[in-house]
Amino acid sequence: MKEFLSLSEASELIGKSKETLRRWDRAGKLSATREPMSNYRVYKREQVETLFADFFSQEVADTVSNVVEPQQEYRVLELFAGAGGLAVGLEKAGLKCVALNEIDKWACQTLRKNRPHWKVLEGDIKDFDFSEYHNKVDVVTGGFPCQAFSYAGKKLGFADARGTLFYEFARVVKEVNPPICIGENVRGLLNHDHGKTLQGMISILDEIGYHVVPVQVLKAIHYRVPQKRERLILVGVRKDIKVKYEYPTPHKKIYYLKDALKKGDLYPSNVPDSPGATYPQSKKAVLDLVPPKGYWRDLPLEVQKEFMGGSFHLEGGKTGIARRIGWDEPCLTLTCSPAQKQTERCHPEETRPFTVREYARIQTFPDDWLFEGSMAQQYKQIGNAVPVNLATEIGYSIVKFLNEYYRSSKPR
């Protein structure tokens, strides 16, 4: 195992940004040194692992629980539902899905296959009127895609966002008038168009009558998910409501790949067999040389140069390339295509991508949640999903908010 870690490697290992590591270096909390051969600034692995021993230990007692029982039936309208990661997680938290909208036909078939009683509205959101749910739904949720806006004047208004999918999300919230709405997106939304896109979304929700709770990026590893996935959560609370929304409390215990694929706390059995993608022989020959928890820099120098091509001389760690995941670490964020060039997520022992069911386990889907369509379509649905366990924890926070809201709004 390597003695020194680059800035990118240390950042990935402990789940902190590079800027945070630089700040700690300046403050003397985690000091970088010079790597003897290259003279690059690097971190001693031993120092990093000692400082973050609690993070790496699976013996940490997890005393956190976000579980809250609903005090009445709470109804959810979900937009951009995908294959149901968010919906099934909210269901596990005790919320009832009254309708789900999704444009992808295979994802719709997946939803219908697993929950025949769910009302699946297949098609473009622009073609649906949701006013029948006015004041009949407690929460509107949706993972709207990240799109730039065209700005009219200094402040983006509701009408200016027409043609974007966030406009449709806001339109539905306005039509339905729920106490709370929850949007989720990639971390990149924070800096999209220098932060203007997110500010535009906040100003639109404000215009239609919703106060936006300070935006947070939730790390899935802190919510019982064995994967280093991050989701930006945008919460809007109707302005007439004085109850404060609180994000779910992070768990202390971190789950690893072995918890996803083997019998243990997360699953009562080993992962079921299923079909899976394969690597071309040329890529397999390279990945055969990579150890568990290793990546392209663990290859012989000449193989590195040939495999990376022009990227070999570029800066940046590129730590996801030719990456073999280890049993005793969380998986890197899954992509929509498991054999995608330069975002390899190789099995720890066999030189192959994860199978469909392994993918689903890493996203914490139940084993009985089946996916429709071709293998490529199934991988796409799973890779795009919100991890189910993360969705469940968010669900508990919604239930807690709604319990307090309805309790405080009853006449005394």
PyMOL commands that set and color helices and strands:
alter all, ss='L'
color gray80, all
select helices_A, chain A and resi 7-14+18-27+45-51+53-56+85-92+105-114+125-127+131-133+159-161+165-176+187-190+192-207+220-223+257-261+281-287+296-298+301-313+356-362+375-384+388-409
alter helices_A, ss='H'
color red, helices_A
select strands_A, chain A and resi 4-5+33-34+41-44+75-79+96-102+120-122+139-142+180-185+210-212+216-219+227-228+230-238+331-332
alter strands_A, ss='S'
color yellow, strands_A
deselect
rebuild
show_as cartoon
